[in-house]
Amino acid sequence: MKKLLPYGLPVVLVAILCLFVGFPSLTKTTATHSLFDKNGVPVKNVKEIFGQLGVSIASIEEANEFAQKNFLITGDWWDLQPEKAWHGVVESNKGALLENFRALGMVDELHPSKTMYKYVLLVGATKARIIMRLDYLAELRKKGISFETIVLLGGERPLQEFEKEGLPTDITTEAEMMQYVCAQHPAFKDITHLLVNAPMVQREDGTMVRPSVDGTLAYFAQIAPADGSCLVASNSPYILRHIKAAQRILDQNRFPTDGAGEALDSNTTNMIRLFDELARAIYEEFKASRK
């Protein structure tokens, strides 16, 4: 029998141990992924996602043009979406597509890269998702992640009826809801809250739409009392796009930014949402490449 090298036995023991406890240090993701290289060529997993739909792309311009025309969800988070021809192809390739989305950092939990931050940037969302993100931040604090101020990136978006349950009747907007929910959370009684209350945006046709993530981030940069490191608090699949937006809009010399968020909830997020978020993340890199 061939003898183990001197270091062989410890390696074998570690391997056996990992079979039982897993590989947390190998699977812990602490960075977002670039979708294109410095020349604007899509990375392997982006090419494969498009290829699984029968689409060939060679540049960030081609990817962005196709994604903006075909992948974006119209309306808001809660709106029903019309069926499109490529949706059927997505369902039949769901397993392979999910693995590519995972490789891009849009499925698993994203961990903070540091242990101390000046700001946590809590991205606006529905009430249930805000509570979920606050609960996640509470867990991060238990694990030793510290931050001085929670920045509530909210706006004057009117609340939907399903969000009003359990709220005082005088709370009618997203920003007011975020401020109330954060103040009520038992884990953050000792943390300073900085409210961003961005106004609604008027379109050319006169209709009013909720402020974008871009708008709330830009508003934060104007009112921030001091420079400091930022942790974007979101969840997959949104976290990739949210971090890219923050890194593009915020001066990274003043507000160095990374992010953290829970893994994809397969019960509330479908494949169409993943493609929508991919389109938005592609657009973020496209805009950043034009700066």
N, C-alpha and C positions, 0 to 999 in steps of 0.2 A: 504493500500500500504506500502510495506517495505521501511523504510527510509534509505537514503544513509548514510554511515559512514561519519565522519567529513571530511575525505580526498577524499570521493567519487566524489563530484561535480567537483573539479579540474581535477581529472583523466578523468572523462567523457568529460569535455571540451577539454582537450588535445587530447583525442581520436577523437572527432569530428573535431578538427582543423587538425589533421593528415590526415583525409580523404580527405581534400582539398589540403593540401600542401605536402603530402607524408611523407616519413620517411627518410630524407637524412642522419641523424645521425646514423640510424640503418643500412643503406645499404652502407655507405662509407667504402670501404675496404682499409686498410693501411698496409697489410702484405701479403706476399706470403704464400702459403700453403705447408705443407709437404705431400708428396704422400705416405710415409711409416712411420711407427712408429719406435722407437729406436731399435726394434728387427727385422726390415726389413719386417714387415707385412704390406701389402697394406691397406690404409684407405678405408672406406666404399665406397666412390664415385669412387675410382680407381677399386675396386672389381666389382662394378656395371657396369662400362663401359666395362670391359672385359666380364662380364657375359652377357651383352646385345648382345655380338658377339658370345656367346656360349662357351666362354673360361673361365676356372677356374684357378685362380692363388692363390698361398699361400705365396709367398715370393718375395722380390725385385729381386732376381736372375731369377725366372721364368718370372716375368713381363718384365724385361729388355730383356731377351732372345727372348720372343715372339714379343715384340714391335720392336726390332731392325730388326727382320726378316720380319715383316709384315706391320708395320706402316710407315716406313721412306719413304719420297719422294726422288726419285733418281734425280740426276742432280741438277739444280738450281731453284730459285724462279719462274722463268718464263717458265720453261720447262713443256710440256704436260706430263701427267702421264698415264701409262697403266692402264686399268681397271683390278681390282682384285675381286675375288669372294666375299669378305666380304664387298665391297662397297655397294652392294644392301641392305644388312642387315642394314648398317648405315643409308641409306635413309629412310627405313621403321621404324627406331627407333629414328629419328632425334630429336624429342621433348624431350624425356626422356634423350637422350645423352647430349643435350645442357644443361639441368639442372644440370647434373653431372659435366660437364665441368665448368659451372658457379660456382658450389660449390668449385671447385679446384682453382678458381681465374683466369680462362682463358677466360672469356667473358666480365665481367664488367670493368669499369675504376678502376685503382689502384691509390690511392692517396699517396703522400709523407707522411711519418710518422713524419717528422720534418719540420721546417721552414727555416733552414739555412744549407747549404752544402758548402764544399770546392770545390768539383768537380761535374759536371754533365757529365755522361758518355753517349755519343750519339753513339749508336750502328750502324755500317755501314749497308747500305741498298741501294735500288734503289733511284734515285733522288726524285721521287714523295714522297716516304715514309720519306726521310730525311726532306723534306720541311714540311710534315705533323707533324713530331716530333718536329721540331723547332717551328712551330706555337703553338703546345701544350705547349712547354716550355715557350713561350711568355705569354700564358694564365696563367700559374702557377706563373710567376713573377707578373702579375697583381693581383693575389690572395695573394701575400705576401711571396711567396717562393723565397729565395735568394740563389745565388751561385756565386763563384768567377771566376771559369774557366770552359769553355765548352771543354771537351776532345772529339775530333773527332776520334772515333775508326775505322779508315779506313785502306785501303791497296791498293796494286797495281793492284787490279782487273780491267781489261779493261772494260770500259763502254759499255753497249749495245747501239745499234743505237737509240732506243727510249729514252734513257737517255740524249742524246747529244743535244736534241732540246733546244734552248735558252742559250746554253753554248758557251763560246769562243772556237775556234777550237783547241787551244793548250791544252785544258783540256781533258785528255783521260782516267784518272783512277778514281776509286771511291774516293780515298783520296783527289785528286785535286778537284773533284766535291764537296765533303763535305766542304772543306775549302772555295771554292768560294761561295757556296750557303749560308754558315753561315756568311761569311763576308758581303754578300749583304743583309742579313735580317735586317730590320730596328730596330728590338727589341734588337739586340745584338751588337750594335756599341761600347758599353761601357764595354763589357765583354771580358776577355782574352780568346784566343783560343789556345789549345794545340793539335797539329796534331800528330796522330799515323799513320804512313805510313808503315804498315807491308808488307813484301815481299810475293810474290806468293810462294806456297809450291809445291815442286816436289814429285810426287808419285813414288813408286817403278818401275812402268812401264814407267817412264819418262814424263808423262803428267803433266801439271802444273794446279793447282787449286787455287782458291782464298783463302786468309788467313781466318782462322776460328775466331769466337768470342774469343775462348781460346787464340789464338795467339795474337790478338790485345790487350786483357786484360793483358797478360803477358808482352807485350812490354810496355804498359802504366806503369806497376809497376816498370819497369827499368828506365824510363825517368821522372817519376813524380818528380817535383821539391821539394815537401814536402809531408808529410803524411796529411791525412784529410778525412773527411766524403764524401761519394760518393752517388749520386743519379743516378741510371741507367734510362735513358730515352728511352722508347720503346713504345709498344702498345700491346694490347691483340690480338692474343693469345701468342705472342712471349715473353712478359714481364716475365712470370713465369720462363721460361728457362734462359733468360738473367740474371735475378737476381741470380738464383742458380749458374750459371757459374761464375759470378763476386764474389759471396761469397765464392766459392770454390777456385778460383785462387788467389784472392787478400787476403793478410794477413788482417784479420778482426780486428786485434789490430792496424794496421796502417791505413787501409782504410775501416772503418765500412760502410756497404753498404745496402741500400734498393732501392726501385724503384718506378716509376710512369709511367703511360701510359693510353692512351685513350681506350675506350671500343672497343670491336670487331666490325669491319665494315663488316656487313653481306653481303654487295654488292661485296666485294673483297676477302672474306675469306670463303672457303667451309669447310665441315666437314672433308674432307681428310686432309686438312691443320691442323685442330685441332688435329687429330690423330698423324700426323707427329710431331707436337710440343709436344704432350704428350710423345711420344717416346724419344724425346730429353731431356725433363725434367726428365723423369725416369732415363735416362742415367746419367744425372748430379748428381742425388741423389745416383745412384749406384757408380759412381766414388768417390763422397764425402765420402761414407761409407767405401771405401777401403783406405782412406788416413791414 
